[in-house]
Amino acid sequence: AGGGMHRSSEHSLEHSLDRLSPGTEGRILRLEGDDALTRRLADLGFWPGTAVHAIRRAPWGDPTEYLLRGYRIALRRREAVRVVIALAEDAP
């Protein structure tokens, strides 16, 4: 398959949040879509520029627990794919 990443105009690799492995960090670039889920993610603090850490993934792989803005939240894969991030080592 396509690998889930491509180069952005900022020359950093973009990934969807669901690709962030537990124990790693990324920086939110943008949210994909314009619907109730996208608005809910924004309401929860998923804003461009925000650092997000993957804490742990459920044994069956879904959901994953994330840390951002001082709190923890679990997102299902179908929700996390809406959040576009740059990995910490790729971030400018």
C-alpha positions as CSV (number, residue, x, y, z in Angstrom):
1,A,0.0,0.0,0.0
2,G,1.0,3.7,-0.1
3,G,2.8,3.7,3.3
4,G,0.5,6.5,4.7
5,M,2.9,9.3,4.3
6,H,4.0,11.9,1.8
7,R,6.1,15.0,1.7
8,S,4.5,18.3,2.6
9,S,5.4,21.8,1.4
10,E,7.3,22.2,4.6
11,H,9.5,19.2,3.7
12,S,8.6,17.2,6.8
13,L,7.1,13.8,6.5
14,E,3.4,13.7,7.3
15,H,1.7,10.8,9.0
16,S,-1.8,10.2,10.4
17,L,-1.9,10.1,14.2
18,D,-2.8,6.4,14.2
19,R,0.7,5.6,12.8
20,L,2.4,7.1,15.9
21,S,3.9,4.3,17.9
22,P,3.6,4.1,21.7
23,G,6.5,6.0,23.3
24,T,6.9,8.4,20.5
25,E,5.8,12.0,19.9
26,G,4.6,14.1,17.1
27,R,3.3,17.6,16.3
28,I,-0.1,18.2,14.9
29,L,-0.1,19.8,11.5
30,R,-3.8,19.8,10.7
31,L,-7.1,18.0,11.0
32,E,-8.7,16.4,7.9
33,G,-12.3,16.9,7.1
34,D,-15.1,19.3,8.1
35,D,-17.7,17.4,10.0
36,A,-18.8,16.7,13.6
37,L,-15.8,14.4,14.3
38,T,-13.3,17.1,13.1
39,R,-15.0,19.7,15.3
40,R,-15.0,17.4,18.3
41,L,-11.2,16.7,17.8
42,A,-10.6,20.5,17.7
43,D,-12.7,20.9,20.8
44,L,-10.6,18.3,22.6
45,G,-7.4,20.3,21.8
46,F,-6.1,18.7,18.7
47,W,-4.8,22.0,17.2
48,P,-2.0,22.6,14.8
49,G,1.3,23.0,16.6
50,T,0.3,20.9,19.6
51,A,2.6,18.2,20.7
52,V,1.0,14.7,21.1
53,H,2.5,11.6,22.6
54,A,1.3,8.0,22.0
55,I,1.1,6.4,25.5
56,R,-0.2,2.9,24.8
57,R,-2.3,0.9,22.4
58,A,-4.9,-1.6,23.5
59,P,-3.8,-5.3,23.2
60,W,-6.1,-5.8,20.2
61,G,-4.7,-2.6,18.6
62,D,-7.6,-0.2,19.1
63,P,-8.0,2.3,20.7
64,T,-4.7,4.1,21.4
65,E,-4.2,6.4,24.4
66,Y,-2.5,9.8,23.7
67,L,-1.2,12.6,25.9
68,L,-1.7,16.2,24.8
69,R,-2.1,19.5,26.6
70,G,-1.7,17.7,30.0
71,Y,-4.5,15.1,29.7
72,R,-4.9,11.6,28.3
73,I,-7.4,10.6,25.7
74,A,-8.1,7.4,23.9
75,L,-8.9,7.6,20.2
76,R,-10.0,4.8,17.9
77,R,-8.1,4.4,14.6
78,R,-11.0,5.8,12.6
79,E,-10.7,9.0,14.6
80,A,-6.9,9.2,14.8
81,V,-6.6,9.0,11.0
82,R,-8.2,12.5,10.8
83,V,-5.2,14.1,12.7
84,V,-2.2,14.8,10.5
85,I,1.1,15.0,12.3
86,A,4.9,15.3,11.8
87,L,7.0,13.0,13.9
88,A,9.1,14.8,16.4
89,E,12.3,13.9,14.6
90,D,10.8,15.2,11.3
91,A,9.3,18.4,12.8
92,P,11.0,21.7,11.7
